């Protein structure tokens, strides 16, 4: 007797009531699995706004070449290309932290934060930014296995590029028209552009394909990593275990266009507070 015939005979031996019950159980299991998959998919594909009014944008898992090719104008040895794999999705704030958001969470402890509320906060040290993220973790419900923190250098560049490989997420030229920098010193073009001499309201320039604004220019953004002479490659890399300075990325309103490239690396001491120095938090897998 074939297996197929045996299976048919087993089904005939089952009463109709039992057969319907088993079908209902299987359908219930399928419905539950589909609901769980839909919930997980929704979590992984959606942006959301947290309790502080920050819109957080999804950065999906993937691989990219971190750094810049040797023939890219402005390339430095510390930018030598490495392959990086981001294994889990994370979220990054759509813009740098604003004065309004800083005041709402941390309080106005310095006159530097007075003025227009939608300008990015400046004069923020790495230690200040860490305190902000830690406080943010205590005031909101977090997805299991995630927490607010500064992005790693790899996460920052991955999010900045959003799948692109050009010096800027919008292409290979910048003169102050597509990002807030010193357009008197353009990149990839001889045409000079605006030099506003100050920060602009966040979200004033076109975002990248993942919905992130101002990844080039406006304010420098702190990363979690200690600065190292070489880029960290591999799976979910971070910088050296120890160091003296922390990584900054993105350039600022004070920077030449070349400094605002996606691959450009800079660093300051963790307690440094200067004009044009800000940050944006990420919601990342707990490290």
C-alpha positions in Angstrom: 0.0 0.0 0.0 1.4 3.4 -1.0 1.9 6.2 1.6 -0.6 8.3 -0.3 -3.3 5.6 0.0 -2.5 5.1 3.7 -2.9 8.8 4.3 -6.3 8.8 2.6 -7.5 5.9 4.6 -6.4 7.7 7.9 -8.4 10.7 6.9 -11.5 8.6 6.1 -11.2 7.0 9.6 -11.4 10.4 11.3 -14.9 11.7 12.1 -16.1 14.8 10.4 -16.3 16.7 13.7 -12.6 15.8 14.6 -11.5 16.8 11.1 -13.2 20.2 11.3 -11.7 20.7 14.7 -8.2 20.0 13.4 -8.7 22.3 10.5 -9.8 25.1 12.8 -6.7 24.5 15.0 -4.5 24.7 11.9 -6.2 27.8 10.6 -5.8 29.4 14.1 -2.1 28.6 14.1 -1.7 30.1 10.6 -3.6 33.2 11.6 -1.5 33.7 14.7 1.8 33.2 12.8 0.7 35.7 10.2 -0.3 38.2 12.8 3.1 37.8 14.5 4.9 38.2 11.2 2.9 41.3 10.4 3.7 42.8 13.8 7.4 42.1 13.4 7.3 43.4 9.8 5.6 46.5 10.9 8.2 47.1 13.6 11.0 46.6 11.2 9.6 48.7 8.4 8.1 51.7 10.1 9.3 55.0 11.5 7.9 56.3 14.7 7.9 59.4 16.9 9.1 59.0 20.5 7.9 60.7 23.7 10.1 63.7 23.1 8.7 64.3 19.6 11.7 62.9 17.8 10.9 61.1 14.6 13.0 58.0 14.4 13.8 56.6 10.9 14.4 52.9 10.1 17.9 51.9 8.9 17.5 48.3 7.6 20.2 45.6 7.9 22.7 45.4 5.0 26.3 45.6 3.8 28.2 48.6 2.5 31.8 49.8 1.8 32.7 52.2 4.6 35.2 54.9 3.8 36.2 56.3 0.4 38.1 55.1 -2.6 41.6 56.3 -3.2 40.5 58.4 -6.2 37.8 60.3 -4.3 38.8 64.0 -4.0 39.8 64.6 -0.4 40.5 60.9 0.4 42.6 60.3 3.5 44.5 57.2 4.6 42.2 56.9 7.6 39.2 56.5 5.2 40.5 53.3 3.4 37.6 51.2 2.4 36.4 48.3 4.6 33.4 46.0 4.2 30.8 46.4 6.9 27.8 44.4 7.6 25.0 45.8 9.8 23.2 42.7 11.0 20.1 44.2 12.6 17.9 47.1 11.9 18.1 50.3 14.0 16.5 53.7 14.0 18.2 57.1 13.8 16.7 60.4 14.6 15.5 62.2 11.5 17.4 65.3 12.4 20.0 66.4 14.9 18.6 67.2 18.4 17.0 70.6 18.5 17.2 73.3 21.2 13.6 72.6 22.0 14.2 68.9 22.4 17.2 69.5 24.5 15.5 71.9 26.8 12.5 69.6 27.2 14.7 66.7 28.4 17.7 68.3 30.0 16.7 71.8 31.0 18.1 75.1 29.9 21.3 75.2 31.8 23.2 77.5 29.5 22.3 80.7 27.6 23.7 78.9 24.5 20.4 77.1 24.1 18.2 80.2 24.0 16.7 81.4 20.8 15.0 79.6 17.9 13.7 76.2 19.1 14.0 74.3 15.8 17.7 75.0 15.4 20.1 72.2 16.2 21.6 72.3 19.7 25.3 73.2 19.6 28.1 73.4 22.2 27.3 69.8 23.3 30.1 67.5 24.5 30.2 63.8 23.9 29.5 63.4 27.7 26.4 65.7 27.4 25.1 63.6 24.5 25.6 60.4 26.4 23.7 61.8 29.4 20.9 62.8 27.0 20.6 59.3 25.6 20.6 57.7 29.0 17.9 60.0 30.2 15.9 59.3 27.1 16.1 55.6 27.9 14.3 56.2 31.3 11.4 58.2 29.9 10.0 55.9 27.2 9.0 52.3 26.5 11.7 50.6 24.5 11.4 47.7 22.1 12.9 44.5 23.6 16.7 44.4 23.1 17.0 48.0 22.0 18.1 51.2 23.7 18.9 54.8 22.8 22.6 55.6 22.3 24.9 57.5 20.0 25.4 55.6 16.8 28.6 53.8 16.1 30.8 55.3 13.4 29.8 52.5 11.1 26.1 53.0 11.8 26.4 56.7 11.2 28.0 56.4 7.8 25.7 53.5 6.8 22.7 55.7 7.6 24.2 58.8 5.9 24.8 56.9 2.7 21.5 55.1 2.7 22.6 52.8 -0.1 24.7 55.4 -2.0 28.5 55.3 -2.7 29.1 58.9 -3.7 30.8 61.5 -1.5 27.4 62.9 -0.5 24.1 61.0 -0.5 22.8 63.4 -3.2 25.8 63.1 -5.5 29.4 64.2 -6.0 29.2 68.0 -5.7 28.4 70.4 -2.8 28.7 74.2 -2.7 26.4 75.1 0.2 23.1 74.8 -1.8 22.2 71.2 -0.8 23.6 71.3 2.7 24.6 74.0 5.2 28.4 74.4 4.9 30.9 77.1 3.8 30.0 77.2 0.1 33.0 79.5 -0.5 35.0 76.3 -0.6 33.0 74.0 -2.9 33.6 70.4 -3.7 33.4 68.8 -7.1 32.6 72.1 -8.7 34.2 75.5 -9.2 30.9 77.3 -8.5 30.9 78.9 -5.1 27.7 78.9 -3.1 26.1 80.3 0.1 28.0 80.6 3.3 25.3 81.3 5.9 27.6 81.6 8.8 25.2 79.9 11.2 23.0 76.9 11.7 19.7 76.5 9.9 16.4 75.0 11.1 16.7 71.2 11.1 15.1 69.5 8.1 15.7 72.5 5.8 17.4 70.4 3.1 16.3 67.4 1.1 16.6 64.2 3.1 18.3 61.0 1.9 16.3 58.0 0.7 15.9 56.8 4.3 14.3 60.1 5.3 17.3 61.5 7.3 17.9 65.2 7.0 21.2 67.2 7.4 23.6 64.3 7.5 26.0 66.6 5.7 26.7 70.0 7.3 24.7 72.1 9.8 26.3 70.5 12.9 29.0 67.9 13.6 27.5 64.7 15.1 29.0 62.7 17.8 29.5 58.9 17.4 29.8 56.4 20.1 33.3 55.2 19.1 36.8 56.2 20.3 38.7 57.5 17.4 41.1 55.1 15.7 43.5 55.6 12.8 41.8 52.9 10.7 38.1 52.3 10.1 36.6 49.3 11.8 35.3 46.7 9.4 33.3 43.5 9.8 30.0 42.7 11.4 28.5 45.6 13.5 32.0 47.0 14.2 32.9 49.6 16.8 36.1 51.6 17.3 39.0 50.9 19.7 38.3 49.8 23.2 40.1 52.9 24.6 41.3 56.2 23.3 41.6 59.9 23.9 39.1 61.4 21.5 35.6 60.5 20.2 34.5 60.4 16.6 32.5 63.2 14.9 30.9 62.9 11.5 29.1 65.1 8.9 30.8 68.5 9.1 29.0 71.7 10.1 28.0 75.1 9.0 31.6 76.2 9.6 33.1 73.4 7.4 34.4 73.4 3.8 32.3 71.3 1.6 35.0 68.5 1.4 34.8 68.1 5.2 31.1 67.3 4.9 31.7 64.1 2.8 30.1 60.9 4.0 33.5 59.3 4.6 35.2 62.3 6.3 36.4 61.5 9.8 37.1 63.9 12.7 37.4 63.7 16.4 37.3 65.8 19.6 37.9 65.2 23.3 34.8 63.9 25.0 34.3 67.1 27.1 34.7 69.5 24.1 32.0 72.1 23.6 32.3 74.3 20.6 30.1 76.0 18.0 28.7 73.6 15.3 29.0 70.5 17.6 25.8 68.6 18.1 24.4 65.0 17.8 21.5 62.8 17.0 20.5 59.7 18.9 19.9 56.2 17.6 17.7 53.4 18.8 20.1 50.5 18.5 20.4 46.8 19.6 21.7 46.7 23.2 25.4 46.4 23.2 
